[in-house]
Amino acid sequence: MNPKQIQQMLAQAQKAQAEMVKSQAEIAARTFTASVGGGKVTVTANGGGEVTSITIAREVVDPEDVEMLQDLILSGVNQAIREGKTAAESEMKRLTAGMGLGGLGF
């Protein structure tokens, strides 16, 4: 490779890195909402994987069946976080398509 080709590759890599950083910030700022139990529990998480809110309908708060409520909350949290991760993975695949980075887990 000649020096000009190396400079072009470095410029392209820097541009790709900047796009990835921008994309990661955009995903982190997005919110992902999951409703479970027929809408009785709603969980919102950001793209960074942090749960930002949980809403629970009064009718599912049963002192005699705490396990059901725990399961609903856990399911909602996992689903909201999974949606954020899926969006991030999809965006990274889009950004790295054609760059020959398939072996890096994208």
C-alpha positions, 0 to 999 in steps of 0.5 A, a space after each residue: 500500500 502506498 501512503 495515500 491509500 493508508 491515509 484514505 483507510 485511516 480517514 475512513 476508519 475515523 469517519 466510521 468510528 465517529 458514526 459509531 459513537 454518534 449512533 451509540 449516543 442516539 441509541 442510549 437516548 432512545 427509550 424502549 417500552 415493554 408491556 406484559 400481562 396484558 398491559 398490567 405491567 409496563 417497563 421503560 428502559 433506555 438504550 443504555 440498558 437502564 430501567 427508567 420507569 415501571 408502571 403496575 396496575 393496581 389489580 395485579 398487586 395481590 398480596 396472596 400472589 406476589 410471585 406472579 407480580 415478580 414474574 411480570 416485572 422481571 419479564 417486562 424488564 428483560 423484554 425492554 432491555 432486550 429491545 434496546 440491545 436488539 436495536 443497538 446490534 442492528 445499528 452496529 451491523 448496519 454501520 459495519 456492513 461492507 467494512 469486513 468486520 464480521 469477525 468482530 462480533 458485529 
